[in-house]
Amino acid sequence: MVELPEQLRRSLTWDQGKEMAAHAKFSVKTGVPVYFCDPRSPWQRGSNENTNGLLRQYFPKRTEIAHFTQADLDDVAAELNGRPRQTLGWKTPSQALDEVLR
């Protein structure tokens, strides 16, 4: 997170999972405030939910990620980062990030 340009680390919105218990330590270390969506309110993190759905095309529920190599996971990430998104004006995530970084 600290390697990202400041305009890309304004805040994060997490769900209510117990794995997020260290949010205060994260905020202190990175300077990024963390907010939590309301319980059972996935629409408050719509891009995340959409990405989870896209990932399910490659990894159905109960898929053991440990069975995949890092190269396999990198290939999926590259495909998803090269896929146009309506929310980005039909740009790919890679294109949108490049524009912000220029």
C-alpha positions, -999 to +999 in steps of 0.1 A: +000+000+000+027+025+009+042+021-026+010+033-043+008+070-052-011+090-025-041+096-047-047+058-048-046+053-010-072+077+004-092+050+021-103+013+021-137-002+028-136-037+042-163-061+051-170-073+087-148-105+085-127-114+115-097-114+093-100-076+093-093-074+131-059-058+126-074-027+108-061-002+134-025-015+130-029-014+092-041+022+094-013+033+117+014+016+095+001+029+062-018+061+071-048+048+052-081+050+070-103+019+070-141+019+069-164-011+073-195-017+052-227-026+071-233-063+077-250-081+049-246-051+026-224-063-004-236-034-026-215-011-004-185-028-020-198-033-055-165-035-074-152-061-049-184-082-053-181-079-091-145-090-090-154-120-068-179-130-094-153-127-122-129-148-101-155-175-097-154-180-135-118-193-129-121-207-094-155-221-085-165-222-049-145-247-028-116-246-053-083-252-035-061-222-046-031-241-033-033-264-063-025-236-087+010-222-094+019-186-090+021-184-128-015-197-130-027-170-106-007-143-124-023-154-157-058-150-142-048-116-128-035-105-162-067-116-179-089-098-154-068-066-155-071-067-193-109-071-193-129-039-200-152-028-172-184-007-175-176+011-143-144+023-158-160+036-190-151+004-208-114+008-201-095-021-186-083-018-150-047-016-164-057+013-187-075+031-159-045+027-135-021+039-162-042+071-166-041+078-129-004+072-127+005+096-155 
